[in-house]
Each structure stands twice: as C-alpha cells, then as structure tokens.
Amino acid sequence: MAPTYHDPAERGYLQLFYRDWRPTRLGKLVTGALARVSGLGLTPQALLTLQMRGRRSGRLRDTVLVVAKHDRQCYLVSMLGNGSEWMRNVRAVGGKARA
C-alpha cells in the first residue's frame, strides 16, 4: 500500500521515473543501465552501485546511489525516504551490502 503523503519524486520530469513511490518501467531501465556503467567505474565518484539481495526474491539487486559528503563523512541518501526498497532490502540483510 502506497503512503498517503505526496511523493516528492513525482515533480516535473521525475514523474517519468517514479510513480506512487515506485520506479516506473523507464526508471528501472535507466537505473539498470546506470548501475552497469557505475559498476564499471565509468561514472563520477559521487555515484556508486550498491548491491544486495532482495528481501523477498533473494535475487541480487543493483541500485545506483549518490554519495553525499559532510564533515569528512560519506552518507547514502534515499530520495524516496526511509521506506525505499533499497533501504528495506539493506535492513533485511542486516546491512550486508556491497558498494
């Protein structure tokens, strides 16, 4: 069930990539391609590919994330909030994910 509050990712052109707190087919296609390119090290250092097992399927999942740096610390920030799929997957595997 989708949250009742407004998804900030559904503004402007981003609505092509996200709807109802989930990626669209285009969003999945672009993210998948970007994950492959990022995994090869061909993207800026601000991007990384996080790989973890899906909590329901058990399949390996690749997610491209932006690394935010603040006070010499690196943080991964979820654009879709605390309940995003990649965050749920990382929690389900006890934080065992590869970057």
N, C-alpha and C positions, 0 to 999 in steps of 0.2 A: 504494500500500500504506500503510495507516494505521500510525502509530508504535505500538510495543508498550507504551509507558507510558501511564498514566491521563490522560485529558483533564480538566483542572480545570473546564472549562466544563460538564461533564455532571453537576453537582451541583444538586439541588433543581429549581427551575423552569427553570433554564438548559438543562436537557436537552430542553426543548421547542424550543429554538432551535439547539442544536448536538448532533451525534452523530458519533462516530468522526472527530473533528477537522474536521468539515464542517458547514455550516449545513443545517438541515432546511428543508422547504418553508415552514413557518411562519417560520423565521428569515430566509429570503430575502425573503418577503413583507413582514415587519415592517421589515427593513433597507432594502428598496427604498422603502417609504413614508417612512421616516425620512430617507433620502437626499434625497428630493424636498423635504421640508419643510425640512431643513437647508440645502439648496441655495438656498432662497428666503430664508434668513436668519431663519427663524422659530423657531429653537431656541436654547438658551443658548449663549454664546460658547465654552463648554467642548467643544462638538461642532463638527465640521467634516465636509464631504463631500470625500473625496479621489477624484479622477477620473484614471484611467489606462487604457491599452489592455491587454486581456487578452493574455497571452503566447502562448496557443495560438489563440484565436479572432480576435484583433485587434480585437474589439469594445470600445467604451468601457465601462468598469466604474466604478460609483459605490460607494464604501464609506464608511459613517459611522464616524468615529473620535472618540475622546475625546482632547483635548489636555491633557497633563499639564505643569504649570509647576513648575520647580525652579530656584532661583538665577537668576531672570530669563530662563531659557531655556525654550523650548517643545519638548516631545517628543511623538511619536506612539508609543503603546504597543500592542503586539499582545497581545490577550487569549489568543490561541491559540498564542503562542510564535513562535519565529524562522521556522518553516516555514509560516506562514499564507499563504493565497492572495494577499492584497493585498500582502504583503511580497515574495512571489515575483514578482508582476506588476511592482511598482515596480523591483525589481532587473533584471528582464528588459528594461525600457525605459530602463535606465541612470539611474534616479532621476527621469526626466521625468514628473512627475505634477502635477496642479493641485489646489490646495486651495481 
